[in-house]
Amino acid sequence: MNVRSAPPTTVFLCDDAPALRQLLRAVLEAEGGIVVVGEAGDGHGLTEAVRDAGADVVVLDVSMPRVDGLSALAELRAAGGDVGVVVLSGCEPGATASKALALGADRYLEKSAGMEQVGAAVRAVAAERRPRSYSP
């Protein structure tokens, strides 16, 4: 029987800290099955960049210059599409988490979460949004 495996999960990183983007890229890609297809330092033009990159999941910081993560999230959702969003924030989780989830984030994690948790969240969101033809 010829079993078709799922394509790799494509991820777009959006955070104003280049060192954190580099760490996220290294950790996510080292796990296998995840390919980072783009990066941005703020939310300006994020919707088009994510669409052009063909990302399955966006890892999105909240506090960024020019266009913050919550504004970028609202724009992503208003544009339609089925991209997953994991909000990764250093802000106090209470109101920020509630607002991010209300705007359509699939997951909210604090930046203090371990890299394993970020990878697990990306994989879970991708699995929830993956077309059924690729489900195990």
N, C-alpha and C positions, 0 to 999 in steps of 0.2 A: 504494500500500500504506500503510495506516495503522499507523505505528509508535508504540507506547505507550512513553513515556519513564518512567524510574524516578522515583518520588516523592522529594522531598528526604530526606536522611538527618537524622533528629532526634537531637539530642545533649543529654545532661544533664551539667552540670559540677558536680563535687563537690571542692572545695578550700577550705581555711580562709583563703586569702588573696583578699579581694575584688578586689584589683587584678589578680591573675593570672586570676581568672575573667573579669573585664572584658576583658582582653587576649585571652584564648582565644576569647571570644564574638566579638569584633571580627574577629580573624583568620579564624576558621572561617567566619563568615557572609559575610565579604568574598570568599571564594573561590567562593561560589555553590554551590548544591546541598546546603548544610548549614544547618539551622535549630536554634538552641539553644532547647530547650523548657522548661528548668528549671535551677535552681542550688541548691546547698546548701553550707553552711560546715562540715559534718561528716557522718559516716555515720549519725547517728541518724535513723531513719525513712526511710533511703534507698530501700529496696526498694519501699515504698508510693509514695514520691514519683516514682520512675522509672516505675512501673506507671501511676500516674495521669497522668503527662506523656506517656506513650506513646513513650518514648525508644527509639531503635534502638541507641544506643551511649552508654555512660557513660565520661567521662574522670574518673578517680578518683585523688585524692592518697592517699598512704599515711599520713603523719603529720598527724593532725587531733585536735582535742579530743573529748571524750566517746566517740565511736565512731570508731576509726581505720579507715583504708581497707581493711586486710586483713580485719578483722572484718566490715565492711560488704560486702566482696566475698564472703565466706563466706555471709552472709545472702542476698545476691542469688542466688547459685547454689543454695542450699538451697530457695529459693522457686520454683525452676524458671523457665520462660520462656527466651527466646532473646536477651536483650539482650547486646550486645557490650560488652566492658570493656577500656579502655586505661588501664593504671595509669601515672600520671605522678608520679614520685617524686624527692625530693631526697636520699633515703637512699642509702647505699652499695649499689651494684647487686647484689653477690654473693648473699648469702642472701635478701635482700628480693626480688630478681627471681625467684629460684627458688621462693620461697614463694608469691608472687603468681601465677606461672604454674601452680603445683600447685593453687592454690585455684580456678583457672578463668579467670584473666585471658587475654585474647586477645593482648595486647601489653604490653610493659613498656618505658617510656621514662624516661630521666633528665630532670629539669627543665632540665638544660643543653642538651637537644636543641633544635634550632631549631623555630620554629613551623611551618615547612613539614613537618617530620617528624611533628609531632602531627597536622596535617591529613591527611597521607598515611596515618598509622596509622588514623585514624578512618574514612577512606574505604575502606581495605583491609578492616577489620573489618566494616564495613557491607556491603561487596560479598560477603564470605564468608558472611554470615548472611542476606542478602537472598533472598527466595523466588525460585526459578528463573524465574517468570513475568516478572520484571523484569530478568533478565540480558540484557546486550547481545547 
